[in-house]
């Protein structure tokens, strides 16, 4: 499976007011693994940037003055995402802006949903953690993802962070290391402890291999059934 974790920055919040995309950041996942392949582009919107938006992402009109316009990068961008499943936090916002740009700049392309599947991690997080804060920063804290370098929003940085959050949120494995939250939303350990334990587990030295008994296999399968149910069918060991 090829997935593209995507984020955009814009001149404002509404396409109906003529707002445009000014930055696109994408990272590639193949079979739930980061490949190191990415797409990143700043774009000249040919219009002013709302002050509120600039406070969020820190990108100025002056900085974008020598950047390409959307029409000149459209083929490269569409080729990168074509056929992939897009993973986006608050997907209707980004998809709406991308479709707006496609409509403005090309008669060659239809709506992006006709080329890609779309997963909205905001909707997914609301379903998994009802009543809890589900901003990207809040999810980083919940799942132990380091976002300390994130002082301002940036499309590529946010997509890299979201990729980590998405993999943890859909893996169904957070309980194995003692971190994350239980089904009631109660935090079991600090996110730093979780990250350290996860890293230690990943880097452990191989030990003695012991063949499980039939009873142990049955208990293991029962545990996987519970994890699979709790994660909405996303148990990593069943994939």
Buried (B, 14 or more C-beta within 10 A) or exposed (E): EBBBBBBBBBBBEEBEEEBBBBBBBBBBBEEBEBEEEBBBBBBBBEEEBBEEBBEEBEBEBEEBEEBBBBEEBBEEBBEBBEEBBBBBBBBEBBBBBBBBBBEEBBEEBEEBEEBBEBBBBBBBBEEBBEEEEBEBEBBBBBBBBEBEEBEEBBBBBBBBBBBBBBBBBBBBBBBBBEBBBEEEEEEBBEBEBBBBBBEEEEEEEEEEEEEEEEEEEEEEEEBBEEBBEBBEEBBBBEE
